[in-house]
Amino acid sequence: MTVSGSTPIAVAQFAPAADEAANLRLMEQLIVTAVGRGAKLVVFPEYSSYFVDPFDASLADHAQDLDGPFTSALTTFASRHDVHVVAGLLETGDSDPRVRNTVVAVGPNGVVATYRKLHLYDAFGQRESDWVQPGALTGAETFDVDGLRFGLMTCYDLRFPEVSRVLADAGCDVILVPSEWVRGPLKEHHWRTLVHARAIENTLFVAAADHPPPLGVGSSMIVDPAGVELAAVGTTTDVAVAYLDRDAVTRVRRVNPALKLRRFAVGPRDGA
């Protein structure tokens, strides 16, 4: 049951693996759980279609076109359960031998938005760019559900506040962040701090879905425009549902009109 004036959404936390069929089976189970708790939209982690650690040449072998079997399966799930689904997949590259790290948003009638990760994880000893090509600097990727505008970004993009600011400027009420936030010293602290910061500084909702331990930090969560954590998963495979007050963004911005008061705009770096 939906609370009047609110939109229920879910973050779904699981550990994708190299068995694509098993990943999809578990994703539908989590969708059923989320919809049973009222969710109209479910956000899954980065690399939901296929994941291995460390990365290897199998990534290219398991990359798909946007209209491939993974997206088709998500569309079937969305239609079957009357829900929107957002998840990360390995997309086939172009002439570059590397794959794309893509997020796709689907509704009951098909794809409504796609986003290719802009900032690759070349940090903390990792080299995602050895295997993945970065997305092009295009306009904000958004779509609307139940009176709210949703925007897409991915994992390491959280460390670049310009990405979320561009989405805020595009009118987003909610930013969705499929992630594989690798564990390490202070990494969970960084994750929690950055998710909350992106919500607070842009006065909007942020819903971030991660892989659980041992590879990810877990702690998938939904944070409101004032920085209040509305729902979270912890370290297990599960979903967390929050009811988003559709008036919250307007109400918080009335008290804190920081976006109107700022004196800087956001644009690409020269040569980016």
Secondary structure, DSSP 8 states (H G I E B T S, - for coil): ---TTEEEEEEEE----S-HHHHHHHHHHHHHHHHHTT-SEEE--TT-S---SS--THHHHT-B-TTSHHHHHHHHHHHHHT-EEEEEEEE--SSSSSEEEEEEEEETTEEEEEEE-SS----TT--GGGTEE-----S--EEEETTEEEEE--GGGGG-HHHHHHHHHTT-SEEEEE---B--TTHHHHHHHHHHHHHHHHTSEEEEE---TTTB----EEE-TTS-EEEE--SSSEEEEEEEETTHHHHHHHH--HHHH--------TT-
